[in-house]
């Protein structure tokens, strides 16, 4: 082989390597784009689901309040059992979409709970649930509205602590 042909062959090999690298980058970019599009669709679906659930949750709240107000005689009736089954099925569907109820037993957590009132009681303890709160796929959709306990100003134990610190 002549030197000119050898140089031409090397140039062609370098071009092939360059084109091969470009093709690999283009394929990788395309795969990354597909992943981003899929993630974007997933986020959009989750957002859309969240918006719909925010509109539906008051219906669940009202259904639950309706059965709470039923008398003992009404609790034995077919309509009551039907509404109860409907609520259970409704909750199961919501759970399958990623909705979880926020726990309201124990300490008040401002990241999960919204204090709508305070009452005398154990300090920072949730005393009553005004409205249930929910998370959707781990993100807070609606905080739980709760009544939080606080020690009264004239509580004897608190007065002793104040006097002892003077």
RAPE-V557548 format. One record per helix or strand of 3 or more residues. SS is the DSSP state (A for helix, B for strand). FROM is the first residue (numbers start at 1). LEN is the number of residues. If there is no record, write none. Layout:
BEGIN
SS,FROM,LEN ; SS,FROM,LEN
END
This chain:
BEGIN
A,3,66 ; A,72,4 ; A,78,19 ; B,99,3 ; B,113,8 ; B,125,7 ; B,134,3 ; B,139,4 ; B,144,7 ; A,156,9
END
